[in-house]
């Protein structure tokens, strides 16, 4: 199902970028996309952040081209000055805006017109620790309800942010939000997604079948704003940069 959604997202493209951290979701997208088009994996991180090593290791293991950009205070300041959203951005919004705008720019410079992003994989397949905690404390219905609410919330807020951050440079596409894949994932029992303490268990199994290297298929989840180090960088500007966008 994931391979089909990536095939649809890359149709007609000769060269495609993937917003790449070296984690499970972006590695699945890169593996599937490489069967359809020429792939360039684009990553950005502050000095010493986890993605600096994981992206390089994953790209090397997968044999794909990597374009890596080290984020600086200047990048953060420039990104924050360009935020234009229909809501007041949180620190997370500001951080992800900066990250994806830099990654999208590097994708454009690398010759791609389209960039794939792995958003919704966590909400659909149980990637966040809070889902495992809800499953343990309150049962599968509570965990499912939380995941479904997050899928809806991403469409209203997160997707708006991510598209706006990228579209100046490339067309962002989100294979995990393909209707068939979303319908399939939301219909799976939570116990398939979170099994024996392992989050996104069914997606990890799919990754192995698709040919994702073992290290990437089993990679521990860490949100992009943390693994890239961008939120730590942006937080230095939180009190200095005015909020933009309309109120709720």
C-alpha positions as CSV (number, residue, x, y, z in Angstrom):
1,X,0.0,0.0,0.0
2,X,2.8,2.4,0.8
3,X,4.6,1.5,-2.4
4,X,1.4,2.3,-4.3
5,X,1.0,5.7,-2.7
6,X,4.6,6.6,-3.4
7,X,4.2,5.5,-7.0
8,X,1.3,7.8,-7.4
9,X,3.1,10.7,-5.7
10,X,6.1,10.3,-8.0
11,X,4.2,9.7,-11.3
12,X,5.7,11.6,-14.2
13,X,8.7,12.8,-12.2
14,X,12.3,11.9,-13.2
15,X,14.0,13.3,-10.1
16,X,12.3,13.5,-6.7
17,X,13.5,14.8,-3.3
18,X,12.7,13.2,0.0
19,X,12.7,15.1,3.3
20,X,15.1,12.8,5.0
21,X,16.2,12.1,8.6
22,X,17.3,8.5,8.2
23,X,14.4,7.4,10.4
24,X,11.7,4.8,9.6
25,X,9.3,7.0,7.7
26,X,11.6,8.9,5.4
27,X,13.6,5.7,4.7
28,X,10.4,3.9,3.5
29,X,9.6,6.8,1.2
30,X,13.2,6.9,-0.2
31,X,13.3,3.2,-0.7
32,X,10.0,3.2,-2.6
33,X,10.7,6.3,-4.5
34,X,14.0,5.0,-5.7
35,X,12.2,2.3,-7.6
36,X,10.2,4.9,-9.5
37,X,12.6,7.9,-10.0
38,X,16.0,9.3,-9.3
39,X,16.0,10.2,-5.6
40,X,17.9,12.9,-3.7
41,X,17.5,12.7,0.1
42,X,17.6,16.2,1.6
43,X,18.3,16.7,5.3
44,X,19.0,19.7,7.6
45,X,20.3,19.8,11.1
46,X,22.1,22.0,13.6
47,X,25.7,21.0,14.5
48,X,25.8,17.8,16.6
49,X,22.1,16.9,16.2
50,X,21.2,13.3,15.8
51,X,20.1,13.6,12.2
52,X,23.6,14.7,11.2
53,X,24.8,11.1,11.7
54,X,21.6,9.1,11.1
55,X,20.9,10.7,7.7
56,X,24.4,10.0,6.4
57,X,24.4,6.5,7.7
58,X,21.0,5.7,6.2
59,X,21.7,7.3,2.8
60,X,24.9,5.3,2.6
61,X,23.2,2.0,3.5
62,X,20.5,2.7,0.9
63,X,22.8,3.9,-1.8
64,X,21.0,7.2,-2.4
65,X,22.3,10.7,-3.0
66,X,22.2,12.9,0.1
67,X,22.2,16.7,0.3
68,X,22.9,17.8,3.8
69,X,22.6,21.4,5.1
70,X,23.9,22.5,8.5
71,X,21.4,24.9,10.1
72,X,22.7,28.1,11.5
73,X,21.3,31.0,13.6
74,X,21.1,32.9,10.3
75,X,18.9,30.2,8.8
76,X,16.6,30.3,11.8
77,X,16.4,34.1,11.8
78,X,15.7,34.1,8.0
79,X,13.0,31.4,8.3
80,X,11.3,33.1,11.3
81,X,11.2,36.3,9.3
82,X,9.3,34.6,6.5
83,X,6.6,32.8,8.5
84,X,3.1,33.5,7.2
85,X,0.4,31.4,8.6
86,X,-3.4,31.8,9.3
87,X,-2.8,31.0,13.0
88,X,-0.4,32.0,15.7
89,X,2.6,29.6,15.4
90,X,3.8,27.7,18.4
91,X,7.5,27.0,19.0
92,X,7.0,23.7,17.2
93,X,5.3,25.3,14.2
94,X,8.2,27.9,14.0
95,X,10.8,25.1,14.3
96,X,9.3,22.9,11.6
97,X,8.7,25.9,9.3
98,X,12.4,26.7,9.5
99,X,13.4,23.0,9.0
100,X,11.2,22.3,6.0
101,X,11.8,25.6,4.3
102,X,15.6,24.9,4.4
103,X,15.1,21.3,3.2
104,X,12.8,22.4,0.4
105,X,15.3,25.0,-0.7
106,X,18.0,22.4,-0.9
107,X,15.7,20.1,-2.8
108,X,15.1,22.8,-5.4
109,X,18.8,23.5,-5.7
110,X,19.4,19.8,-6.2
111,X,17.2,19.8,-9.2
112,X,13.9,18.4,-7.8
113,X,10.5,20.0,-8.4
114,X,8.7,17.6,-6.0
115,X,9.5,16.6,-2.4
116,X,8.0,13.7,-0.5
117,X,7.4,14.1,3.3
118,X,6.5,11.4,5.8
119,X,3.9,13.3,7.7
120,X,1.0,11.3,9.2
121,X,3.0,8.0,9.5
122,X,3.1,8.5,13.3
123,X,-0.6,9.4,13.7
124,X,-1.7,6.5,11.5
125,X,0.6,3.8,12.7
126,X,1.1,4.6,16.4
127,X,4.5,6.4,16.4
128,X,4.2,8.6,19.4
129,X,4.8,7.5,23.0
130,X,1.5,9.0,24.1
131,X,-0.4,6.4,22.1
132,X,1.4,3.5,23.8
133,X,0.7,5.2,27.2
134,X,-3.0,5.6,26.3
135,X,-3.2,2.0,25.1
136,X,-1.7,0.7,28.4
137,X,-3.7,3.0,30.7
138,X,-7.1,3.3,29.0
139,X,-7.2,0.6,26.4
140,X,-7.4,0.4,22.5
141,X,-10.4,2.6,22.1
142,X,-8.8,5.5,23.9
143,X,-5.6,5.1,21.9
144,X,-7.5,4.9,18.6
145,X,-9.6,8.0,19.4
146,X,-6.4,9.9,20.2
147,X,-4.8,8.9,16.9
148,X,-7.9,9.7,14.9
149,X,-8.1,13.2,16.5
150,X,-4.4,13.8,15.6
151,X,-5.0,12.9,12.0
152,X,-7.8,15.4,11.8
153,X,-5.8,18.1,13.6
154,X,-2.8,17.6,11.2
155,X,-5.1,18.3,8.2
156,X,-6.2,21.6,9.8
157,X,-2.9,22.9,11.1
158,X,0.2,20.9,10.5
159,X,-0.4,20.4,6.8
160,X,-1.1,24.1,6.3
161,X,2.3,24.9,7.9
162,X,4.3,22.3,6.0
163,X,2.8,23.1,2.6
164,X,3.4,26.8,3.2
165,X,7.0,26.2,4.3
166,X,7.8,24.1,1.2
167,X,5.8,25.6,-1.6
168,X,8.1,28.5,-2.3
169,X,10.7,26.0,-3.5
170,X,9.1,22.7,-4.4
171,X,5.7,21.0,-4.5
172,X,5.4,19.0,-1.3
173,X,3.6,15.6,-1.5
174,X,2.5,13.4,1.4
175,X,2.2,9.7,0.4
176,X,1.0,8.6,3.8
177,X,-2.1,10.8,3.4
178,X,-3.3,8.9,0.3
179,X,-6.9,8.0,0.9
180,X,-6.4,4.2,0.4
181,X,-3.5,4.1,2.8
182,X,-5.2,6.3,5.4
183,X,-8.4,4.1,5.2
184,X,-6.3,1.0,5.6
185,X,-4.2,2.3,8.5
186,X,-7.2,3.7,10.4
187,X,-8.9,0.3,10.1
188,X,-6.1,-1.6,11.7
189,X,-6.4,-2.6,15.3
190,X,-4.2,-0.6,17.6
191,X,-2.6,-3.8,18.8
192,X,-1.2,-4.3,15.3
193,X,0.4,-0.9,15.4
194,X,1.7,-1.0,19.0
195,X,2.8,-4.5,19.9
196,X,4.9,-5.7,22.8
197,X,6.0,-2.2,23.5
198,X,7.1,-1.6,19.9
199,X,5.4,1.4,18.2
200,X,4.6,1.4,14.5
201,X,5.2,-2.4,14.6
202,X,3.2,-3.1,11.4
203,X,5.0,-0.3,9.5
204,X,8.3,-1.6,10.6
205,X,7.4,-5.0,9.3
206,X,6.3,-3.4,6.0
207,X,9.6,-1.6,5.8
208,X,11.6,-4.8,6.1
209,X,9.5,-6.3,3.3
210,X,10.1,-3.3,1.1
211,X,13.8,-3.6,1.5
212,X,14.6,-0.9,4.0
213,X,17.8,-1.7,5.8
214,X,17.4,-3.2,9.3
215,X,18.9,-0.2,11.2
216,X,16.4,2.2,9.6
217,X,13.4,-0.1,9.9
218,X,14.1,-0.4,13.6
219,X,15.1,3.2,14.2
220,X,13.7,4.8,17.4
221,X,11.2,7.6,16.9
222,X,12.3,11.1,17.7
223,X,10.3,14.1,16.4
224,X,11.9,16.0,13.6
225,X,12.2,19.3,15.6
226,X,14.3,17.5,18.2
227,X,16.3,15.1,16.0
228,X,17.4,17.9,13.7
229,X,18.2,20.2,16.6
230,X,16.1,23.0,15.0
231,X,13.8,23.6,17.9
232,X,16.8,24.3,20.2
233,X,18.1,26.7,17.6
234,X,14.8,28.5,17.1
235,X,14.0,28.7,20.8
236,X,16.8,31.3,21.1
237,X,14.7,33.6,19.0
238,X,11.3,33.0,20.6
239,X,11.3,36.1,22.7
240,X,13.0,38.2,20.0
241,X,10.8,37.5,16.9
242,X,7.2,38.7,16.8
243,X,4.4,36.2,16.3
244,X,2.7,36.4,12.9
245,X,-0.6,35.1,11.6
246,X,-4.1,35.6,12.8
247,X,-5.4,34.5,16.1
248,X,-7.6,31.4,16.6
